[in-house]
Each structure stands twice: as structure tokens, then as C-alpha cells.
Amino acid sequence: MNPEPSHRHDTAARSAVLLLNLGTPQAPTASALRRYLREFLSDRRVVELPALFWQPLLRAVILPLRARKSAAKYASIWRDDGSPLATGTALLAQALQRELERRGRALLVRHAMRYGEPSTASELDALHSAGVTRLLALPLYPQYCAATTASSLDAVMQWFARTRRQPELRTVRSFADFPGYIESLAGKIRARWDAEGEPEHLVMSFHGMPQRTLHDGDPYFCECHASARLLADALGLPDRRWRVTFQSRFGRQAWLQPYTAATLHQLARDGCHAVDVVCPGFAVDCLETLEEIAIEGKQVFLAAGGLRYRYIECLNVDAPWVARLADLVEAQIQGWPDAPETPAILAERSKRAQALGART
């Protein structure tokens, strides 16, 4: 077990929210991508193949080939302040902290990555040292998937498994049909349409997964369609004007379909001149949205004859979404005390503990 920070009876118990996201390399370089991809693609939740078969292939073939290509993609969307996913997730945690404080909620809000930094274990260590005894783990994946949600919660559980004095734990499974999420997405899209006009077609692109995951019982495919249907209803779109697609296919096996790139190509060939693409499976913009959809998707659509292509960004730190995310947090922490314990209560508790032989 991990060494425990010293426990003081005169320290107030605290509550915290830990936002969990996938992760990002530290730099848009081949060496940084190699380290990041090795960790990511070694996760048995992500690649469900026998390690004896997969690890030699990963290290000898895939990493040397993919690291340099992925580095070039990351370089195309890298910002002065670093990775968009890293900075966006940090800003979301800060905005949520401010919103909860405005509501009088005594909560610490932090963020962690499943792969890379800040790691889940290091953030949990820091919260533990800060005296946190109640923890809400909130994966920022709207739709539940074993490769994302479950993997991030695995990292939390692994920390719990080696911790002696565990905090109370609550988790958010998904928010695919959370009204606040759907309303925030619809509001952002409507604002864009009010300012720039509506497209002929709205494509809702979600991250792909191997087709077999659906047959193995993963609810991801169904939750993606649920989010899309609710969003289309909120926008008042008839069925003929929107569709669900899946992006980021890797390898030769069949993945969830229809594929985003193929759909964009076919829409243009069928005479659709204007298309908007939104990614309801991502709470924060990242490589898959800013490079694959905003850049590559546009190239595919225009090359096939389309005339106008727009990518509508993720909610990121939009004020309406931050408020609705705070609603989600408040719904999950019902029963937790709002007000911190007073100095008098803490002093009395410490006095009783010392009378029983405790050091502090």
C-alpha cells in the first residue's frame, strides 16, 4: 500500500470533483508521441488482444510508423499554450470550480488524464494530502464506453486498491442523455445557425470503436444514437437532414459504421453543397475534432464537390455548459455537507482524539 499522509483530527473533511479525460502527448514530436501511444495502446481496455501477440507488433511496427505521422497531426493543431485537450480540460476544471463556489459549494475541482499528465494517481495523491474524504469521479466522455469511461475509472480504482484510508467514492457513468448537455449543444448550434445560416445537412460524428464491441455488450453505439436523436429533436431537425457517423478507424477490422469520411464524400457526390459537422462524443476539443474533422473532413467534402463545410466546436468552457455541468455535479453529491466544519468543532475533535492516545 502507498504511504499515507499523516492524519490530523483537527483537519476538516473535504469534498472534491475529479474530471477525467483521455490524455495527450507532452509535445507534438515523434518521441513524445511514441511514449504516449505506447501507454495508450498498451491498455487492455483499448486493444483487446493477447499481449504476447500485440506487444511485439506494437513496439516493432505500429509505434515506429504511427509516432511520426501522429506528431505531424498534433503539430497542425498545437497552440502556444500547448495541447488543446490539456489546456481545454484544465480551463473547464477552473470554470467549474468558480461556478460551484458561486453557488456556495465547498468543493475542490481538479482534472486528470488517463494517459500522460497530470496522471490520475498523482491528482488523487494530491487530493488525499489535501484531506479529501469524499470524491466524485466524473469522466468527461458523454457516452459510456469500456475503452474510455471504464478505463479512466480503472485508474481510479487502481489507486483505491493501494490506498489505506480511502475516501468515499461516487462516479458518473455517462451523460449521454443528460438534458443539460443536450440543451447546451443545441444552444451552441442554434447560435451558429442564427449568425451564419443553417446547412443542408448536419453530421454528428462520434469516435469509432471496433464493430465487435457492440456485439460484446458495450452500450457505446446505442448511447451515441441516443445523444444524436435527442440533439436532433432539440434542434427540430427532420430525419432527412441529419445522420450519425463514426470516425478514427484504425486497422483492418470492421468498425462501427457508417464512417464519417465516407459519408462526407457521399453527401457531396449526392449534391449536398453545405454541411455542418458536430462531435457530441467529445466535451473538449482535441486532435480528433480539430484535425480529423475540422481539417481532414473539410478536405474530403470539398474535394468531392461540396461548397461549404463548417465544424462546430465542442462545448469546452462555454458558460451555459459550465452551469449545466455544475447542475450534474450537484445532482451527484446530494447528501454531502456544504459548509466546512468550524474551528471549534475541529479543536474539540482533536482534543478527544488526543485523550484517546492519538498524536494530533
C-alpha positions as a printed Julia matrix, in Angstrom:
360×3 Matrix{Float64}:
   0.0     0.0     0.0
   1.01    3.62   -0.55
   2.43    5.51    2.45
  -0.39    7.59    3.91
  -0.14   11.33    4.57
  -0.3    11.95    8.3
  -3.86   12.15    9.54
  -4.78   15.13   11.7
  -8.01   15.16   13.69
  -8.1    18.95   13.54
  -8.28   18.96    9.73
 -11.66   19.49    8.1
 -13.01   16.75    5.83
 -13.27   17.96    2.25
 -15.18   17.02   -0.89
 -13.74   17.04   -4.41
 -14.65   16.55   -8.05
 -12.07   14.95  -10.33
 -12.69   15.47  -14.05
 -11.18   12.62  -16.06
 -10.12   12.87  -19.69
  -8.21   10.67  -22.11
  -4.83   12.37  -22.33
  -2.39   13.94  -24.72
   1.32   13.82  -25.54
   3.56   16.4   -23.89
   4.74   17.77  -27.23
   4.0    17.32  -30.96
   7.15   15.29  -31.52
   7.77   11.71  -32.57
   9.48   10.83  -29.28
   6.62   12.27  -27.2
   4.06   10.5   -29.36
   5.91    7.23  -29.01
   5.71    7.43  -25.21
   2.07    8.47  -25.27
   0.96    5.87  -27.81
   2.84    3.1   -26.0
   0.85    3.8   -22.84
  -2.44    4.32  -24.66
  -2.22    1.29  -26.95
  -0.99   -0.98  -24.14
  -4.26   -0.52  -22.27
  -6.19   -3.8   -22.48
  -9.43   -1.82  -22.49
  -8.31   -0.12  -25.71
  -6.76   -3.04  -27.57
  -8.39   -6.3   -26.53
  -5.77   -8.62  -27.98
  -3.42  -11.06  -26.2
  -0.35   -9.18  -25.0
   2.01  -11.87  -26.34
   0.71  -11.12  -29.82
   0.04   -7.4   -29.55
   3.09   -6.03  -27.7
   5.75   -7.18  -30.22
   3.59   -5.8   -33.07
   3.04   -2.54  -31.22
   6.69   -1.93  -30.42
   8.26   -3.18  -33.64
   5.78   -1.98  -36.25
   2.99    0.31  -35.06
   4.88    2.76  -32.85
   7.68    3.44  -35.37
   5.1     4.06  -38.1
   2.44    5.95  -36.19
   4.53    8.15  -33.92
   5.9    10.36  -36.7
   2.57   10.57  -38.54
   0.68   11.38  -35.35
   3.26   14.01  -34.4
   2.62   15.84  -37.68
  -1.12   15.8   -37.0
  -0.65   17.15  -33.48
   1.68   19.86  -34.78
  -1.1    21.13  -37.04
  -3.39   21.88  -34.07
  -0.83   22.62  -31.31
  -1.21   26.01  -29.68
   1.12   28.41  -27.92
  -0.2    27.18  -24.57
   0.17   23.51  -25.54
  -2.24   20.72  -26.39
  -5.85   21.9   -26.89
  -7.12   18.93  -24.89
  -4.8    19.62  -21.97
  -5.48   23.35  -21.78
  -9.19   22.93  -22.51
  -9.68   20.36  -19.76
  -7.74   22.48  -17.26
  -9.83   25.54  -18.14
 -13.03   23.53  -17.76
 -11.97   22.41  -14.27
 -11.2    26.01  -13.31
 -14.51   27.28  -14.69
 -16.44   24.55  -12.85
 -14.62   25.43   -9.62
 -15.69   29.07   -9.96
 -19.29   28.16  -10.75
 -19.58   25.82   -7.77
 -18.02   28.45   -5.49
 -20.52   30.99   -6.79
 -23.25   28.58   -5.71
 -21.74   28.25   -2.25
 -20.45   24.7    -2.77
 -17.29   23.88   -0.79
 -15.75   21.58   -3.4
 -12.26   21.18   -4.79
 -12.25   20.64   -8.57
  -9.27   19.04  -10.25
  -8.63   17.25  -13.55
  -6.54   14.24  -14.53
  -5.64   12.28  -17.65
  -5.85    8.55  -18.21
  -2.62    8.67  -20.22
   0.06   11.31  -19.76
  -0.01   14.22  -17.34
  -1.43   15.14  -14.93
  -1.86   11.48  -14.13
  -4.88   10.14  -12.29
  -2.71    8.74   -9.48
  -0.81   12.0    -8.92
  -4.01   14.04   -8.73
  -5.59   11.57   -6.33
  -2.46   11.71   -4.19
  -2.74   15.5    -4.08
  -6.42   15.39   -3.14
  -5.67   12.8    -0.47
  -2.98   15.04    1.0
  -5.46   17.93    0.98
  -7.75   15.98    3.27
 -10.38   14.95    0.74
 -12.7    12.3     2.18
 -15.48   12.49   -0.43
 -14.7    12.16   -4.14
 -16.83   12.43   -7.27
 -15.03   10.95  -10.29
 -16.53   12.43  -13.45
 -15.25   11.04  -16.77
 -15.67   13.67  -19.5
 -16.92   11.11  -22.02
 -20.62   11.83  -22.64
 -21.33    8.27  -23.84
 -20.17    5.26  -21.82
 -17.53    3.11  -23.48
 -15.3     0.48  -21.92
 -12.26    1.88  -23.75
 -12.74    5.36  -22.28
 -15.07    5.57  -19.28
 -14.23    2.19  -17.81
 -10.5     2.65  -18.43
 -10.46    6.03  -16.66
 -12.36    4.58  -13.72
  -9.97    1.61  -13.71
  -7.16    4.09  -12.99
  -9.17    5.49  -10.07
  -9.87    2.01   -8.72
  -6.2     1.04   -9.03
  -5.32    3.98   -6.79
  -8.03    2.92   -4.34
  -6.65   -0.63   -4.3
  -3.32    0.55   -2.91
  -4.66    3.23   -0.55
  -5.25    2.52    3.12
  -7.5     5.44    4.06
  -9.88    5.59    1.12
 -12.3     8.47    0.56
 -15.96    7.91   -0.15
 -16.34    7.46   -3.9
 -19.12    8.33   -6.31
 -18.84    8.12  -10.08
 -20.69    9.45  -13.12
 -21.26    6.66  -15.63
 -22.24    8.84  -18.58
 -24.27   11.91  -19.5
 -25.36   10.9   -22.99
 -28.99   11.85  -22.34
 -28.43   14.49  -19.65
 -30.81   17.33  -20.6
 -28.25   19.99  -19.68
 -25.72   18.52  -22.11
 -28.19   18.23  -24.97
 -29.55   21.74  -24.33
 -26.04   23.21  -24.26
 -25.14   21.55  -27.57
 -28.38   22.64  -29.19
 -27.9    26.19  -27.95
 -24.41   26.4   -29.4
 -25.53   25.05  -32.76
 -28.56   27.36  -32.91
 -26.35   30.38  -32.15
 -24.07   29.43  -35.02
 -27.0    28.97  -37.36
 -28.6    32.25  -36.33
 -25.36   34.05  -37.14
 -24.3    32.22  -40.3
 -27.33   30.33  -41.62
 -28.31   26.67  -41.49
 -26.61   23.94  -43.53
 -28.37   21.48  -45.77
 -27.17   18.64  -43.55
 -25.87   18.14  -40.01
 -23.42   15.29  -39.46
 -22.93   14.12  -35.87
 -19.57   12.38  -35.79
 -18.6    10.14  -32.86
 -15.3     8.39  -32.18
 -15.35    4.91  -33.68
 -14.92    1.58  -31.96
 -14.47   -1.92  -33.4
 -17.78   -3.41  -34.51
 -17.32   -6.4   -32.21
 -17.55   -4.18  -29.11
 -21.25   -3.71  -29.85
 -21.81   -7.45  -30.01
 -19.73   -7.93  -26.84
 -22.21   -5.78  -24.92
 -20.67   -2.31  -24.95
 -23.51    0.27  -24.86
 -21.48    2.96  -26.63
 -23.12    2.64  -30.06
 -26.6     2.89  -28.57
 -25.73    5.84  -26.36
 -24.26    7.71  -29.34
 -27.53    7.27  -31.21
 -29.49    8.36  -28.15
 -27.49   11.6   -27.89
 -27.9    12.25  -31.61
 -31.64   11.65  -31.59
 -32.15   13.94  -28.6
 -30.0    16.65  -30.18
 -31.87   16.43  -33.49
 -35.17   16.68  -31.6
 -33.93   19.73  -29.68
 -32.96   21.38  -32.97
 -36.23   20.41  -34.65
 -34.44   18.63  -37.49
 -36.29   16.12  -39.68
 -34.59   12.78  -40.21
 -33.52   13.63  -43.75
 -31.3    16.5   -42.53
 -29.03   14.72  -40.05
 -27.14   11.49  -39.58
 -24.78    9.71  -37.19
 -21.28    8.7   -38.3
 -18.13    7.28  -36.71
 -14.55    8.45  -37.17
 -10.97    7.47  -36.23
 -10.92    3.96  -37.64
  -7.68    2.04  -37.05
  -6.58   -1.3   -38.53
  -8.36   -3.57  -40.98
 -11.18   -4.93  -38.83
 -14.73   -3.66  -39.22
 -15.58   -0.64  -37.06
 -18.88    0.98  -36.16
 -20.49    2.4   -39.27
 -21.2     4.5   -41.25
 -17.74    6.04  -41.43
 -17.5     9.83  -41.25
 -15.13   10.38  -44.17
 -17.11    8.1   -46.49
 -20.36    9.83  -45.51
 -18.95   13.31  -46.18
 -17.69   12.15  -49.56
 -21.05   10.62  -50.49
 -23.04   13.65  -49.34
 -21.03   15.9   -51.62
 -21.32   13.47  -54.54
 -25.1    13.32  -54.0
 -25.39   17.09  -54.39
 -25.23   18.37  -50.81
 -23.49   21.74  -51.02
 -23.38   22.79  -47.36
 -22.71   20.61  -44.35
 -22.02   21.25  -40.67
 -20.26   18.67  -38.51
 -20.51   18.45  -34.73
 -18.87   15.93  -32.38
 -21.25   15.2   -29.47
 -18.94   12.47  -28.16
 -16.28   14.96  -27.03
 -16.68   17.51  -24.23
 -13.39   19.26  -25.06
 -11.78   19.82  -28.46
  -8.83   17.59  -29.26
  -6.89   16.02  -32.12
  -9.89   14.0   -33.28
 -12.07   17.11  -33.63
  -9.62   19.85  -34.62
  -7.51   17.86  -37.07
  -9.53   14.87  -38.2
 -12.89   16.64  -38.5
 -12.12   20.36  -38.9
  -9.21   19.85  -41.34
  -9.36   16.38  -42.91
 -13.15   16.24  -43.04
 -13.27   19.57  -44.83
 -10.75   18.39  -47.39
 -12.8    15.25  -48.1
 -16.09   17.15  -48.51
 -14.73   19.94  -50.71
 -12.7    17.56  -52.86
 -15.87   15.57  -53.6
 -17.73   18.67  -54.8
 -19.13   20.23  -51.63
 -19.13   24.02  -51.39
 -19.39   24.94  -47.69
 -18.1    22.96  -44.74
 -18.21   24.07  -41.11
 -17.02   22.35  -37.98
 -18.92   23.4   -34.83
 -16.58   23.25  -31.85
 -17.13   21.26  -28.66
 -18.7    22.94  -25.67
 -15.3    23.39  -23.99
 -15.81   26.19  -21.41
 -18.98   27.72  -22.83
 -20.75   29.41  -19.92
 -24.12   27.65  -20.42
 -22.39   24.26  -20.38
 -20.31   25.05  -17.29
 -23.55   25.89  -15.48
 -25.22   22.66  -16.61
 -22.13   20.65  -15.66
 -22.38   22.17  -12.21
 -26.02   21.01  -12.15
 -24.83   17.49  -12.92
 -22.27   17.64  -10.11
 -24.83   18.93   -7.62
 -27.21   16.11   -8.5
 -24.44   13.57   -7.82
 -23.26   14.95   -4.47
 -26.63   15.14   -2.74
 -26.23   14.48    0.98
 -22.66   15.75    1.17
 -22.27   18.69    3.6
 -21.85   22.14    2.07
 -20.4    24.08    4.97
 -16.91   23.21    6.27
 -16.56   22.22    9.89
 -15.92   25.17   12.22
 -12.57   25.63   14.04
 -14.34   24.98   17.34
 -15.65   21.6    16.14
 -12.21   20.65   14.79
 -10.47   21.66   18.02
 -12.91   19.62   20.12
 -12.46   16.58   17.88
  -8.68   16.84   18.13
  -8.89   17.16   21.9
 -11.0    13.99   22.16
  -8.65   12.08   19.83
  -5.56   13.07   21.85
  -7.28   12.0    25.05
  -7.64    8.57   23.44
  -3.96    8.43   22.53
  -3.84    9.99   19.05
  -0.85   12.22   18.27
  -2.9    15.0    16.67
